[in-house]
Amino acid sequence: MKISKKMLVSVAAAALAMTGISVTSAATANAACSKPILIGAAMAQTGFMAPFDGPALETAKIAVEKINVAGGVNGCKLKLTAVDTGTNPDKGQQIATQLVAQGAKLLLVTCDADINLKSEQVGEKAGVLVIAPCVGSTAMGPDNGENLGYSLGSAVPGEAAIMAEYAYSSLGKSATLFKDMSIAYTTSQCDAFEKRFKELGGTVKSVQQFNQTQAGSLDKPVTAQVAAAKTDNAGVIALCSYPGGGAQALAAIRAGGITAPVISGFGMDGAFWAGAVPNLSNFYDVTYASVFGDDTNPKVRLLLAAFKRTTGQPAATSGLITGASSVEAFALAATRAGSFDGKALSAQLNKFHNEALTAGPTSFSPTLHVNVSRPMAIIKTTNGVHKLVKYAAAVKPTF
C-alpha cells in the first residue's frame, strides 16, 4: 500500500489527539515561529545513569518527531538538543546553563534527583520548565524548592507501597531489607517499604545497609550483610538498589544460599545487568512497563516498536516510556497555556488529572510534582526469563 505524506500527518495527528494534545498544520507551524522551540536535554548518555537516561532520551526524540509531523505545538515545531552529562552533576550544571542560554523552553534532566539537582536549579533560576523523565523521588517539586521541577516518573511513595503490598500478599510476611545508602531514591524506597510492610502486619527482621561508588559498583563486599540475612530466614528480601552494585549484591545474596524471593523497584528494571546473576529466579521488580514483549498497554508496545526501529536495539529498561511522556506533557501544557513560559506551563501541569499519556494516567498538583498513584508493572524473573505478572496501583502510597 502506498502511504502518502498527508496520510502520515493524519495518523500522527490522530495519535496525538488521544493524549489531548491539539496540533496545527505544518504550514501554520512554519508561519507562526521563526525558529523551532528548543527542548534541551542535560542527561546521561554515558556513566551509570545511562541505562535509564539513554532510552528515555531516545523516546523523547521519537515524541518530538511525531509532534512535528503532526504540525507542532501552538504553531511551532520542536527541536531537541541533547548533550551528554556523563552522569556528572557539575558537567550537567554546565550543560544546562548552556542550553538555557540558547533559549530552551524545556530542560530535560537526569533520572535521579541527586544527580540532576544542579541542572534543575539552573532551570528554576532561569524560569524554565524542568522535567526529569523518570525520577522516583518527591524531591522533584516544591518540597525541595523546585516550583518548576517535575518528574514523569512514578515516585517512591507509590512504587515502594506496591512492592510492600505485593510482597506481603504474595511472597512472605517477614522481610529483610538490603538498603543501598548511595542515593536518596534507594534509601527512601526501603524506608517507605518498611513503613508500609509493617502497616500491613509484616515483620522486618533486619535492615542490611551497603554502599556503591559513583562508578556503579559495591564499595566493599556484602558478605556480612548476606550472613545476617541468612540468619533472619525472612520470607522475602527487599532490595533497594540499582546496577551495578545492586546486581552485585543480588549475586551475593544468591551465592550465599538465600533462595527467598527478592523484590525490588525500577532501579533494578531490565535485563542488561542480569549476567551478574545467571539463571536468576524468584526475583520480582516493580517498574513502569514490561520491555519483554508481553506488556498489555498498546501505547507502550507501539513505543517499544518505534524505539527498536530507531535504535536497532530493544529497550534496556522501561523508563523509556517516560521520555516520550515528558514531551507529551510539555506539549499538552503548552497547548492549554497558549504559551511556552515556564510559570504558565507549570500552572497547567498542576491541573493535570489522570491525563492519558503513554506512561499511563498522569496527575500533578501545586504541592506534588510526581506521580504516586499511577499503576506500575510487576515483573517476575524465573530461570532468567522475565514475565509480566500484572499492573497494580498502590492501595496506600507511603510518604
NUDO-381734 format. One record per residue (C-alpha): x, y, z; residue in three letters. Coordinates in steps of 0.05 Angstrom, whole numbers, padded with zeros to 5 digits, always signed. Layout:
BEGIN
XYZALA
...
//
This chain:
BEGIN
+00000+00000+00000MET
+00026+00069-00018LYS
+00029+00115+00042ILE
+00025+00189+00028SER
+00055+00245+00070LYS
-00016+00271+00081LYS
-00035+00203+00109MET
+00024+00203+00157LEU
+00005+00271+00183VAL
-00066+00249+00194SER
-00044+00186+00231VAL
+00004+00226+00275ALA
-00049+00278+00290ALA
-00099+00224+00310ALA
-00047+00192+00356ALA
-00033+00259+00390LEU
-00106+00273+00397ALA
-00111+00211+00441MET
-00066+00246+00492THR
-00105+00311+00489GLY
-00051+00349+00451ILE
-00080+00394+00397SER
-00039+00407+00336VAL
-00038+00454+00277THR
-00019+00443+00205SER
+00054+00442+00184ALA
+00044+00505+00143ALA
+00016+00542+00203THR
+00073+00518+00246ALA
+00124+00545+00198ASN
+00088+00612+00193ALA
+00079+00622+00268ALA
+00152+00612+00290CYS
+00215+00640+00262SER
+00253+00581+00292LYS
+00234+00517+00329PRO
+00221+00514+00403ILE
+00283+00486+00437LEU
+00280+00428+00485ILE
+00348+00420+00518GLY
+00369+00354+00549ALA
+00424+00352+00601ALA
+00422+00276+00610MET
+00470+00218+00617ALA
+00489+00181+00554GLN
+00549+00151+00590THR
+00561+00133+00663GLY
+00518+00092+00710PHE
+00455+00131+00695MET
+00460+00119+00620ALA
+00417+00055+00620PRO
+00360+00097+00649PHE
+00371+00165+00616ASP
+00391+00139+00548GLY
+00326+00103+00529PRO
+00283+00159+00557ALA
+00322+00209+00515LEU
+00311+00167+00452GLU
+00236+00164+00462THR
+00234+00238+00476ALA
+00264+00247+00406LYS
+00211+00200+00378ILE
+00156+00241+00410ALA
+00185+00306+00383VAL
+00187+00277+00313GLU
+00115+00253+00319LYS
+00091+00321+00343ILE
+00128+00356+00287ASN
+00099+00311+00234VAL
+00030+00329+00260ALA
+00046+00403+00256GLY
+00078+00423+00321GLY
+00051+00458+00383VAL
+00019+00527+00383ASN
+00041+00535+00311GLY
+00113+00518+00328CYS
+00158+00460+00311LYS
+00200+00429+00367LEU
+00275+00417+00367LYS
+00311+00372+00417LEU
+00385+00384+00431THR
+00419+00334+00478ALA
+00488+00338+00509VAL
+00518+00280+00549ASP
+00530+00296+00623THR
+00569+00232+00635GLY
+00529+00224+00700THR
+00569+00282+00727ASN
+00528+00333+00767PRO
+00577+00390+00754ASP
+00580+00376+00680LYS
+00504+00372+00679GLY
+00501+00441+00710GLN
+00547+00470+00657GLN
+00507+00437+00601ILE
+00441+00461+00630ALA
+00468+00532+00633THR
+00489+00529+00560GLN
+00421+00502+00538LEU
+00382+00555+00576VAL
+00427+00608+00546ALA
+00409+00581+00478GLN
+00335+00593+00493GLY
+00310+00525+00516ALA
+00237+00526+00539LYS
+00241+00456+00569LEU
+00301+00426+00604LEU
+00303+00350+00608LEU
+00348+00325+00664VAL
+00376+00260+00692THR
+00331+00208+00723CYS
+00358+00217+00793ASP
+00343+00276+00839ALA
+00413+00277+00870ASP
+00449+00275+00804ILE
+00404+00327+00770ASN
+00398+00377+00827LEU
+00448+00427+00800LYS
+00419+00422+00730SER
+00349+00431+00756GLU
+00369+00493+00796GLN
+00394+00525+00731VAL
+00325+00518+00700GLY
+00290+00541+00764GLU
+00332+00604+00768LYS
+00320+00620+00695ALA
+00245+00608+00698GLY
+00249+00548+00651VAL
+00206+00486+00660LEU
+00247+00426+00682VAL
+00225+00353+00673ILE
+00263+00291+00695ALA
+00232+00234+00656PRO
+00238+00180+00709CYS
+00259+00208+00777VAL
+00228+00165+00832GLY
+00234+00217+00887SER
+00186+00271+00911THR
+00247+00316+00914ALA
+00228+00339+00844MET
+00179+00393+00867GLY
+00161+00447+00916PRO
+00185+00409+00977ASP
+00255+00418+00950ASN
+00246+00489+00926GLY
+00234+00466+00855GLU
+00170+00501+00834ASN
+00185+00489+00760LEU
+00213+00419+00770GLY
+00172+00357+00753TYR
+00182+00283+00743SER
+00142+00240+00694LEU
+00165+00180+00736GLY
+00125+00142+00787SER
+00152+00163+00855ALA
+00176+00121+00913VAL
+00114+00131+00957PRO
+00073+00092+00905GLY
+00128+00046+00879GLU
+00151+00023+00948ALA
+00080+00014+00972ALA
+00065-00031+00912ILE
+00128-00070+00929MET
+00107-00078+01002ALA
+00034-00094+00986GLU
+00052-00147+00935TYR
+00107-00176+00979ALA
+00061-00182+01039TYR
+00002-00212+01000SER
+00041-00259+00954SER
+00113-00271+00977LEU
+00121-00271+01053GLY
+00100-00240+01118LYS
+00171-00225+01142SER
+00225-00186+01106ALA
+00299-00169+01107THR
+00317-00103+01074LEU
+00380-00093+01033PHE
+00386-00017+01034LYS
+00434+00018+00986ASP
+00456+00082+01021MET
+00486+00113+00958SER
+00428+00157+00936ILE
+00363+00185+00963ALA
+00320+00143+00916TYR
+00343+00077+00946THR
+00344+00098+01018THR
+00274+00127+01014SER
+00250+00065+00977GLN
+00270+00020+01034CYS
+00242+00068+01086ASP
+00174+00070+01051ALA
+00174-00005+01040PHE
+00188-00017+01114GLU
+00133+00030+01137LYS
+00080+00001+01090ARG
+00101-00071+01103PHE
+00094-00062+01178LYS
+00026-00026+01169GLU
+00002-00088+01134LEU
+00023-00132+01193GLY
+00091-00155+01166GLY
+00154-00163+01206THR
+00220-00132+01185VAL
+00275-00178+01212LYS
+00334-00131+01197SER
+00359-00075+01152VAL
+00425-00090+01119GLN
+00460-00028+01093GLN
+00512-00023+01038PHE
+00541+00029+00991ASN
+00566+00033+00920GLN
+00612+00080+00884THR
+00591+00133+00834GLN
+00620+00088+00780ALA
+00567+00037+00798GLY
+00599-00019+00838SER
+00599-00042+00910LEU
+00649-00002+00952ASP
+00662-00065+00993LYS
+00635-00137+00994PRO
+00568-00150+01028VAL
+00590-00216+01059THR
+00569-00196+01130ALA
+00502-00170+01106GLN
+00487-00234+01069VAL
+00506-00276+01130ALA
+00459-00235+01174ALA
+00403-00241+01124ALA
+00412-00316+01121LYS
+00404-00319+01197THR
+00340-00278+01191ASP
+00308-00331+01147ASN
+00257-00279+01124ALA
+00202-00295+01076GLY
+00223-00241+01026VAL
+00284-00197+01013ILE
+00271-00124+00993ALA
+00329-00099+00951LEU
+00332-00023+00946CYS
+00387-00010+00896SER
+00408-00004+00823TYR
+00461-00035+00778PRO
+00518-00049+00780GLY
+00525-00051+00857GLY
+00454-00075+00863GLY
+00467-00132+00815ALA
+00530-00150+00854GLN
+00491-00150+00919ALA
+00437-00195+00889LEU
+00490-00242+00863ALA
+00520-00246+00933ALA
+00451-00259+00963ILE
+00441-00319+00917ARG
+00513-00343+00924ALA
+00503-00341+00999GLY
+00449-00393+00994GLY
+00388-00347+01004ILE
+00333-00372+00957THR
+00276-00330+00985ALA
+00240-00285+00935PRO
+00273-00218+00924VAL
+00232-00157+00905ILE
+00259-00090+00880SER
+00236-00029+00842GLY
+00252+00010+00778PHE
+00325+00015+00798GLY
+00332-00059+00782MET
+00290-00058+00719ASP
+00311-00092+00654GLY
+00358-00149+00638ALA
+00421-00111+00619PHE
+00452-00128+00686TRP
+00426-00200+00691ALA
+00493-00231+00671GLY
+00516-00217+00742ALA
+00465-00269+00767VAL
+00460-00326+00717PRO
+00393-00363+00714ASN
+00363-00314+00764LEU
+00297-00339+00793SER
+00246-00318+00844ASN
+00261-00244+00830PHE
+00207-00190+00824TYR
+00212-00117+00806ASP
+00161-00062+00805VAL
+00171-00016+00745THR
+00138+00026+00691TYR
+00123-00028+00640ALA
+00148-00093+00611SER
+00201-00088+00557VAL
+00198-00164+00546PHE
+00143-00166+00493GLY
+00084-00180+00538ASP
+00061-00112+00561ASP
-00015-00103+00560THR
-00013-00028+00543ASN
-00018-00017+00467PRO
+00015+00052+00473LYS
+00075+00020+00507VAL
+00080-00034+00454ARG
+00078+00018+00398LEU
+00132+00060+00431LEU
+00176-00001+00443LEU
+00170-00018+00369ALA
+00187+00053+00349ALA
+00247+00052+00396PHE
+00273-00012+00365LYS
+00264+00015+00294ARG
+00300+00079+00312THR
+00359+00050+00351THR
+00363-00020+00323GLY
+00362-00046+00395GLN
+00308-00069+00443PRO
+00296-00026+00504ALA
+00341-00039+00563ALA
+00292-00011+00615THR
+00220+00012+00615SER
+00238+00082+00638GLY
+00240+00099+00564LEU
+00164+00108+00563ILE
+00170+00168+00608THR
+00217+00203+00559GLY
+00161+00205+00507ALA
+00111+00225+00561SER
+00155+00283+00584SER
+00149+00314+00515VAL
+00075+00296+00512GLU
+00063+00331+00578ALA
+00102+00393+00556PHE
+00063+00397+00491ALA
-00004+00388+00526LEU
+00012+00441+00578ALA
+00037+00489+00524ALA
-00026+00479+00483THR
-00071+00493+00543ARG
-00029+00552+00566ALA
-00021+00580+00495GLY
+00050+00595+00518SER
+00119+00565+00529PHE
+00133+00608+00591ASP
+00157+00566+00649GLY
+00107+00591+00700LYS
+00049+00586+00652ALA
+00068+00514+00635LEU
+00074+00497+00709SER
+00005+00525+00723ALA
-00024+00478+00671GLN
+00016+00418+00694LEU
-00010+00429+00764ASN
-00080+00418+00737LYS
-00064+00350+00706PHE
-00112+00296+00730HIS
-00104+00225+00702ASN
-00081+00252+00634GLU
-00076+00194+00585ALA
-00002+00196+00568LEU
+00039+00137+00543THR
+00066+00126+00613ALA
-00005+00118+00639GLY
-00053+00163+00677PRO
-00013+00224+00699THR
-00031+00274+00753SER
+00003+00332+00787PHE
-00016+00385+00838SER
+00013+00450+00864PRO
+00047+00411+00920THR
+00064+00345+00886LEU
+00102+00345+00821HIS
+00110+00270+00812VAL
+00060+00212+00807ASN
+00047+00166+00866VAL
-00019+00132+00846SER
-00003+00110+00774ARG
-00007+00034+00764PRO
+00060+00000+00755MET
+00081-00066+00725ALA
+00103-00124+00768ILE
+00154-00168+00731ILE
+00175-00238+00754LYS
+00241-00270+00732THR
+00246-00346+00730THR
+00309-00380+00703ASN
+00329-00315+00671GLY
+00262-00306+00635VAL
+00222-00243+00651HIS
+00146-00243+00651LYS
+00093-00190+00667LEU
+00052-00212+00727VAL
+00003-00154+00728LYS
-00005-00079+00734TYR
-00021-00053+00804ALA
-00030+00014+00837ALA
-00013+00028+00910ALA
-00072+00018+00956VAL
-00038+00068+01002LYS
+00021+00109+00977PRO
+00071+00115+01033THR
+00107+00181+01044PHE
//
